[in-house]
Amino acid sequence: MSKDPTFRVLVDAPKRSSVYEAYRKEWDRRETDLDASDHPVHADIETVAVCDLRCGSTEEDPKGFCQIWTHEHIRMQGMEDFSYQRGYMDPVLYGRLIQQCADIGVSSIKFNYRGEPSLHPRIVSFIREANALGFPDLMMNTNGNGGARKNKKLFRQIVEAGITDLMFSVDACDETTYHRQRVGGQWDILLNSVREAVNARNEGKGAKDLKIRASVVRTKINANDLDSGRMEEFWCKEMGVDWMSISECYLPAGAQHSWQAAHWTDLTARVLSAGGVTQDDIVQICFPYGLFTGGLGFHYGAEKIGASVIPSSEADVERQIIIMRDYHTTAIVCAPTIAALLCATLEEKGITPAELQLRKGLFGAEPWAESFRREIEEKLRISAVDNYGLTEIIGPGVSYECHLKQGLHISEDHFIPEVIDPETGEVLPPGKKGELVITTITKEAYPLIRYRTGDLTRLIREPCPCGRSSIKMERVFERLDDMIILNGMKMFPSQFEQIISESVKPTPSYRLVVDRQGNLDELEIQIEVSKEIFDDEMGKLTDLELKILKAVKGRLDFIPRIRLVEPATLDAPPGIDPPMKKKRVIDRRPRRE
């Protein structure tokens, strides 16, 4: 049962079988213990990415709260007019997904997240297929219209296929209120759908654990029916559903819905769109879906565009490649570190870009050089673009590259950018390099005024040939807190990365270790080289060390120690998450009091 304080039940949830109760107990335990185990207890599978109604729609607010893509002509044309490529899950893909869920021990499958599953012409066979794999719980949310507009027996067939949790979003208990509350819905079709499901259950045609629920979103239009008990009387006693629930998480009908999440979704959709992502793409997101903002931010943005989303999150690189091949990923969103690991693993496995459908890469969360862009684009045969954001501001969505890659467009309708001298605080004109300062315009709960990001860049006023008119910023390669001061000389990791990338191909992992002997600072550059180089003649290793040493001395006027190490030697130090951001600098110098 949901612990959301805006959710409550009008009738107690019914008891189920011991197998069902055991799975629900495990669900509650994980939620209480914040246990993120290797596999989920439950999986939402969006079998249909469209809907014939909108959740929360009313006569005062026809668009409702749900932003899912809606086809008006779904109600007027046959299902045969819609291909599986336009919002309907392919049956082969579905079969793979539920088989994988069964293989890793998922207990519960829900056939939709926001779409209307009864619109899918294969929904009954989908339920039968999942039922045959033995999942304890098969759930569905439905408005009771959808596919029942054509097939009056659809919900009887859904019950007979083995659904265990069937929830009808009803929102009213009489025809007049219903038509005010659910604009475009048909009351008689909803009633028939509920009757067909209830009758099939009463005839013993459904699963052992089948329970039918009526769900209501509370608005000012239906509040009296809820508070007086008429809603419960009609649906539980007259129509025969097993229980009822009510959600009060939405604003009253007709109110203005100005959500920060909507701003964020628009911004990340803007980033993806500028990078070439369209509704025809399959986007694989390799960012964590926890407190790190990248995962969910880009997920919602991709959904806004209408693209298919694969939330592969922090799966290991080999599994990412399997997903990429099986589901024909066309766009990848990740940190540059992951892209580098991906290239190395593909080479190791002998997989060529021609075996993948990958065409676009959107990389962020850490700096990456132009030489890395050229390398990744050549190895993966993709177009690679940069994007910039920071958690304190909003996460991803602050600025982004377009296909021309001539700087990052700043979303000036949400942020006011400035560049200042980090020492004096003086505002610098466009073209001058300094510290980026951002003021948020649309943030509500946590607005920031002239927030010093610590990132070094310059603003670009020149118009972009792509047609976007917002000011741009130069890509960020340096941070004030990344700056290394060695015997009074200021240096940045990006300067060393440029030298290393010119000397060793492909660009390797590296680490800068700073220490102090007596009163002098010392620097050791540790560089991973390929097994072929490491196992080669000692003379060649020495020549490579000397080449890097001369380059550092010539450009930075400092003589470091160079140490070449075997592949996979530079693991992240304790407390650093390897898949996300590798710690480039380790400063072992004692602090001066």
Stockholm file with secondary structure:
# STOCKHOLM 1.0

chainA/1-593         MSKDPTFRVLVDAPKRSSVYEAYRKEWDRRETDLDASDHPVHADIETVAVCDLRCGSTEEDPKGFCQIWTHEHIRMQGMEDFSYQRGYMDPVLYGRLIQQCADIGVSSIKFNYRGEPSLHPRIVSFIREANALGFPDLMMNTNGNGGARKNKKLFRQIVEAGITDLMFSVDACDETTYHRQRVGGQWDILLNSVREAVNARNEGKGAKDLKIRASVVRTKINANDLDSGRMEEFWCKEMGVDWMSISECYLPAGAQHSWQAAHWTDLTARVLSAGGVTQDDIVQICFPYGLFTGGLGFHYGAEKIGASVIPSSEADVERQIIIMRDYHTTAIVCAPTIAALLCATLEEKGITPAELQLRKGLFGAEPWAESFRREIEEKLRISAVDNYGLTEIIGPGVSYECHLKQGLHISEDHFIPEVIDPETGEVLPPGKKGELVITTITKEAYPLIRYRTGDLTRLIREPCPCGRSSIKMERVFERLDDMIILNGMKMFPSQFEQIISESVKPTPSYRLVVDRQGNLDELEIQIEVSKEIFDDEMGKLTDLELKILKAVKGRLDFIPRIRLVEPATLDAPPGIDPPMKKKRVIDRRPRRE
#=GR chainA/1-593 SS CCCCTTEEESSCCCCCCHHHHHHHHHHHHHHHHTCCCSSCSEEECCSBSCBSSCTTCCSSCTTCSCCCCBCGGGGTSCGGGSCTTSSBCCHHHHHHHHHHHHHTTCCEEESCSSSCGGGSTTHHHHHHHHHHTTCSEEEEEECSCGGGGTCTTHHHHHHHHTCSEEEEECCCSSHHHHHHHSTTCCHHHHHHHHHHHHHHHHTTCSCTTCEEEEEEECCTTTHHHHHHTHHHIIIIIISCCSEEEEECCSCCTTCCCCCHHHHHHHHHHHHHHHTTCCTTCEEEECSCSSSSHHHHHHHHHHHHHTCEEECCTTCCHHHHHHHHHHTTCCEEEECHHHHHHHHHHHHHHTCCGGGSCCCEEEECSSCCCHHHHHHHHHHHTCEEEEEEEETTTTEEEEEEECTTCSSEEECTTTEEEEEECTTTCCBCCTTCCEEEEEEESSCSSSCCSSEEEEEEECEECSCCTTSCCSCEECCCCEEGGGCEEETTEEECHHHHHHHHHHHSSSCCCEEEEEEEETTEEEEEEEEECCHHHHTSCHHHHHHHHHHHHHHHHHHHSCCCEEEEECTTCCCCCTTCCTTTCCCCEEECCCCCC
#=GC SS_cons         CCCCTTEEESSCCCCCCHHHHHHHHHHHHHHHHTCCCSSCSEEECCSBSCBSSCTTCCSSCTTCSCCCCBCGGGGTSCGGGSCTTSSBCCHHHHHHHHHHHHHTTCCEEESCSSSCGGGSTTHHHHHHHHHHTTCSEEEEEECSCGGGGTCTTHHHHHHHHTCSEEEEECCCSSHHHHHHHSTTCCHHHHHHHHHHHHHHHHTTCSCTTCEEEEEEECCTTTHHHHHHTHHHIIIIIISCCSEEEEECCSCCTTCCCCCHHHHHHHHHHHHHHHTTCCTTCEEEECSCSSSSHHHHHHHHHHHHHTCEEECCTTCCHHHHHHHHHHTTCCEEEECHHHHHHHHHHHHHHTCCGGGSCCCEEEECSSCCCHHHHHHHHHHHTCEEEEEEEETTTTEEEEEEECTTCSSEEECTTTEEEEEECTTTCCBCCTTCCEEEEEEESSCSSSCCSSEEEEEEECEECSCCTTSCCSCEECCCCEEGGGCEEETTEEECHHHHHHHHHHHSSSCCCEEEEEEEETTEEEEEEEEECCHHHHTSCHHHHHHHHHHHHHHHHHHHSCCCEEEEECTTCCCCCTTCCTTTCCCCEEECCCCCC
//
